[in-house]
Amino acid sequence: MHSPAPLPRGAAPLARRAAAELIGTASLVAIVVGSGIQAAALSADIGVQLLANSLASAIGLGLLIVLFGPLSGGYLNPVVTLAAWWAGRHDGSGPSAGDAAAYVTAQAAGAVGGALLAEAMFGRATIAWSTQARIGDRLLLGEVVATAGLVLLIYGLTRIGRPQLTPVAVAAYIGAAIWFTSSGSFANPAATVGRAFTDSFTGISPASLPGFVGAQLAGGLLGIGLATLLFGSPPHRTTLPDERGAQGVQGAH
């Protein structure tokens, strides 16, 4: 997600920015998993559970983008991080390749930590692999659609000059996509891996990970392609290192 007021890339050391991505992604997954556990405990109605989980996830995501966007970009999602790197590789508006690699590593570690934190908060097993199998072409298609829409939304807001709307727009999109996609809109490889560590309402079995992550990467490529088709390629210009803004991008769920 693009942050409302991105800091120059050199404004904070990479270690601090990577820590922000780790903590932010951990917080996001803790919100998703924790709200799912809480919803399942409070109601046996699947519709009520999904409504509570989607609202908490969307609100939490928007707040995290606002908080971490100015520091690290508030990406919280490997697909969005890579899309930002790709879109900004010529004008320096996104993370460098090295920064992107550090962010993705931090996001994956944070996602696992967030899932384990949620399990611990509710007094559940510290490590319990999910048994929720999410396999099937229709679910994978849902992940492609959810992720492509997310990337297209972020890219489009940037190109039309409205990146300040990203926190609200992305949160609203994810909240809606949880309902309109067959997969429930994971749309985030790091969060998907983290959710394999919880055998709860929002979990996903380890056997389902390759298909979901592959669909998300495909969706990211599709989103970039659609954005380029609709809005054109980013302009090429030369910038000095200290002029490069760390664009804030995010996700998902």
C-alpha positions as CSV (number, residue, x, y, z in Angstrom):
1,M,0.0,0.0,0.0
2,H,1.3,3.4,-0.8
3,S,1.7,5.5,2.3
4,P,0.3,8.9,2.6
5,A,3.7,10.5,3.4
6,P,6.6,8.3,2.4
7,L,10.0,9.1,3.8
8,P,13.1,9.1,1.6
9,R,14.6,5.7,1.3
10,G,17.6,6.8,3.4
11,A,15.6,8.3,6.2
12,A,15.7,5.1,8.2
13,P,18.2,2.2,8.2
14,L,17.2,-0.9,6.4
15,A,17.2,-2.8,9.7
16,R,14.5,-0.5,11.0
17,R,12.4,-0.7,7.9
18,A,12.7,-4.5,7.8
19,A,11.7,-4.6,11.4
20,A,8.6,-2.5,10.6
21,E,7.7,-5.0,7.9
22,L,8.2,-7.9,10.3
23,I,6.1,-6.3,13.1
24,G,3.5,-5.0,10.7
25,T,3.0,-8.4,9.0
26,A,3.0,-10.2,12.4
27,S,0.3,-7.8,13.6
28,L,-1.8,-8.3,10.4
29,V,-1.7,-12.1,10.7
30,A,-2.4,-11.9,14.5
31,I,-5.5,-9.8,13.7
32,V,-6.7,-12.2,11.0
33,V,-6.1,-15.4,13.0
34,G,-7.1,-14.0,16.3
35,S,-10.4,-12.5,15.0
36,G,-11.2,-15.8,13.4
37,I,-10.6,-17.7,16.6
38,Q,-12.7,-15.3,18.5
39,A,-15.5,-15.3,16.0
40,A,-15.7,-19.1,16.0
41,A,-15.9,-19.1,19.8
42,L,-18.7,-16.6,19.9
43,S,-20.9,-17.9,17.1
44,A,-21.6,-21.2,15.3
45,D,-23.0,-19.3,12.3
46,I,-20.4,-19.4,9.5
47,G,-21.8,-16.2,8.0
48,V,-21.4,-14.3,11.3
49,Q,-17.9,-15.7,11.7
50,L,-16.9,-14.5,8.3
51,L,-18.4,-11.1,8.8
52,A,-16.6,-10.5,12.1
53,N,-13.3,-11.8,10.6
54,S,-13.6,-9.7,7.5
55,L,-14.4,-6.5,9.4
56,A,-11.5,-6.9,11.9
57,S,-9.1,-7.8,9.1
58,A,-10.0,-4.9,6.9
59,I,-9.9,-2.3,9.8
60,G,-6.7,-3.7,11.1
61,L,-5.0,-3.7,7.7
62,G,-5.9,-0.1,7.1
63,L,-4.6,1.0,10.4
64,L,-1.3,-0.9,9.9
65,I,-0.8,0.7,6.5
66,V,-1.2,4.2,8.0
67,L,1.2,3.4,10.8
68,F,4.0,1.6,9.0
69,G,3.6,3.2,5.5
70,P,5.7,6.3,6.3
71,L,8.5,4.2,7.7
72,S,8.9,1.1,5.5
73,G,6.2,1.6,2.9
74,G,3.7,-0.6,4.8
75,Y,3.9,-3.3,2.2
76,L,3.2,-6.3,4.5
77,N,2.9,-8.6,1.5
78,P,5.6,-10.1,-0.7
79,V,3.5,-9.7,-3.9
80,V,2.9,-6.1,-3.3
81,T,6.6,-5.6,-2.4
82,L,7.8,-7.2,-5.6
83,A,5.2,-5.2,-7.6
84,A,6.4,-2.0,-6.0
85,W,10.0,-2.9,-6.8
86,W,9.1,-3.7,-10.4
87,A,7.1,-0.5,-10.9
88,G,9.7,1.7,-9.4
89,R,12.9,0.1,-10.6
90,H,13.5,2.9,-13.2
91,D,12.6,6.0,-11.2
92,G,13.6,4.8,-7.7
93,S,10.1,5.2,-6.4
94,G,10.0,1.7,-5.0
95,P,12.3,-0.4,-2.8
96,S,15.6,-1.5,-4.3
97,A,16.1,-5.2,-5.1
98,G,18.1,-5.6,-1.8
99,D,15.5,-3.9,0.2
100,A,12.7,-6.0,-1.4
101,A,14.6,-9.2,-0.5
102,A,15.0,-8.0,3.1
103,Y,11.3,-7.0,3.3
104,V,10.0,-10.4,1.9
105,T,12.2,-12.3,4.4
106,A,10.9,-10.1,7.3
107,Q,7.3,-10.5,6.1
108,A,7.5,-14.3,6.1
109,A,9.0,-14.4,9.6
110,G,6.5,-11.9,10.9
111,A,3.6,-13.9,9.5
112,V,4.6,-17.1,11.2
113,G,5.2,-15.2,14.4
114,G,1.8,-13.5,14.2
115,A,0.0,-16.8,13.8
116,L,1.8,-18.3,16.8
117,L,1.1,-15.1,18.8
118,A,-2.7,-15.4,18.1
119,E,-2.7,-19.1,19.1
120,A,-0.9,-18.2,22.4
121,M,-3.3,-15.4,23.2
122,F,-6.2,-17.8,23.1
123,G,-4.4,-20.5,25.0
124,R,-4.2,-22.8,22.1
125,A,-1.4,-25.2,21.1
126,T,1.8,-23.2,20.4
127,I,2.4,-25.0,17.1
128,A,-0.5,-26.8,15.4
129,W,-0.5,-27.3,11.6
130,S,-3.8,-26.4,10.0
131,T,-6.0,-29.2,8.7
132,Q,-8.1,-26.9,6.5
133,A,-7.5,-28.2,3.0
134,R,-8.1,-25.4,0.4
135,I,-7.6,-27.2,-2.8
136,G,-9.4,-26.8,-6.2
137,D,-9.3,-24.8,-9.4
138,R,-12.1,-22.5,-8.3
139,L,-10.2,-21.5,-5.1
140,L,-7.0,-20.9,-7.0
141,L,-8.9,-18.8,-9.5
142,G,-10.2,-16.8,-6.6
143,E,-6.7,-16.1,-5.4
144,V,-5.6,-15.0,-8.8
145,V,-8.5,-12.6,-9.0
146,A,-8.0,-11.3,-5.4
147,T,-4.3,-10.7,-5.8
148,A,-4.6,-9.2,-9.3
149,G,-7.3,-6.7,-8.1
150,L,-5.1,-5.7,-5.1
151,V,-2.1,-4.9,-7.3
152,L,-4.2,-3.2,-9.9
153,L,-5.8,-1.0,-7.2
154,I,-2.5,0.1,-5.6
155,Y,-0.8,0.7,-9.0
156,G,-3.8,2.6,-10.3
157,L,-4.1,4.9,-7.3
158,T,-0.5,5.8,-7.7
159,R,-0.7,6.5,-11.4
160,I,-3.7,8.7,-11.0
161,G,-2.1,10.7,-8.3
162,R,-4.1,9.5,-5.3
163,P,-1.8,7.3,-3.3
164,Q,-3.1,9.0,-0.1
165,L,-6.3,7.0,-0.5
166,T,-4.5,3.6,-0.4
167,P,-5.0,2.7,3.3
168,V,-8.8,3.1,3.1
169,A,-9.0,1.8,-0.5
170,V,-7.0,-1.4,0.2
171,A,-8.7,-2.1,3.5
172,A,-12.1,-1.7,1.7
173,Y,-11.0,-3.9,-1.2
174,I,-9.7,-6.7,1.1
175,G,-12.9,-6.6,3.2
176,A,-15.0,-7.0,0.0
177,A,-12.7,-9.6,-1.6
178,I,-13.0,-11.8,1.4
179,W,-16.7,-12.1,0.5
180,F,-16.7,-12.0,-3.3
181,T,-13.8,-14.5,-4.0
182,S,-14.2,-18.2,-3.6
183,S,-10.9,-18.4,-1.8
184,G,-11.6,-15.8,0.9
185,S,-8.9,-13.5,-0.5
186,F,-5.7,-14.5,1.2
187,A,-3.8,-12.5,-1.5
188,N,-0.6,-12.5,0.5
189,P,2.1,-15.3,0.3
190,A,3.6,-14.4,3.7
191,A,0.2,-14.4,5.5
192,T,-0.7,-17.6,3.7
193,V,2.4,-19.4,5.0
194,G,1.7,-18.0,8.5
195,R,-1.8,-19.2,8.5
196,A,-0.6,-22.8,8.0
197,F,0.5,-22.6,11.6
198,T,-3.0,-22.3,13.0
199,D,-5.7,-25.0,13.0
200,S,-8.5,-22.6,13.2
201,F,-11.2,-20.8,11.1
202,T,-8.6,-18.9,9.0
203,G,-6.0,-21.6,8.6
204,I,-4.8,-23.4,5.5
205,S,-3.2,-26.8,5.4
206,P,0.5,-27.0,4.4
207,A,-0.5,-29.2,1.4
208,S,-2.6,-26.3,0.1
209,L,0.3,-23.7,0.3
210,P,2.0,-24.4,-3.1
211,G,-1.3,-23.9,-5.1
212,F,-2.3,-20.7,-3.2
213,V,1.2,-19.1,-3.3
214,G,1.5,-19.9,-7.0
215,A,-1.9,-18.4,-7.7
216,Q,-1.0,-15.3,-5.8
217,L,2.2,-14.8,-7.7
218,A,0.3,-15.3,-11.0
219,G,-2.3,-12.8,-9.8
220,G,0.4,-10.3,-9.0
221,L,1.8,-10.6,-12.6
222,L,-1.7,-10.3,-14.0
223,G,-2.3,-7.2,-11.9
224,I,0.9,-5.6,-13.1
225,G,-0.1,-6.4,-16.7
226,L,-3.6,-5.0,-16.4
227,A,-2.2,-1.9,-14.7
228,T,0.3,-1.3,-17.4
229,L,-2.4,-1.8,-20.1
230,L,-4.8,0.7,-18.4
231,F,-2.3,3.3,-17.1
232,G,0.8,2.7,-19.1
233,S,4.3,2.0,-17.9
234,P,5.8,4.2,-15.2
235,P,7.9,7.2,-16.6
236,H,11.6,6.7,-16.8
237,R,13.7,9.3,-15.1
238,T,17.0,9.4,-13.3
239,T,17.1,10.3,-9.6
240,L,19.7,10.6,-7.0
241,P,19.6,8.0,-4.2
242,D,18.4,10.5,-1.6
243,E,15.5,11.5,-3.9
244,R,14.0,8.1,-4.0
245,G,10.8,7.7,-2.0
246,A,10.0,4.5,-0.3
247,Q,6.6,4.0,-1.7
248,G,4.1,2.3,0.6
249,V,2.2,-0.6,-0.8
250,Q,0.4,-3.4,0.8
251,G,-2.2,-6.7,2.0
252,A,-3.5,-8.5,2.4
253,H,-5.1,-10.5,4.2
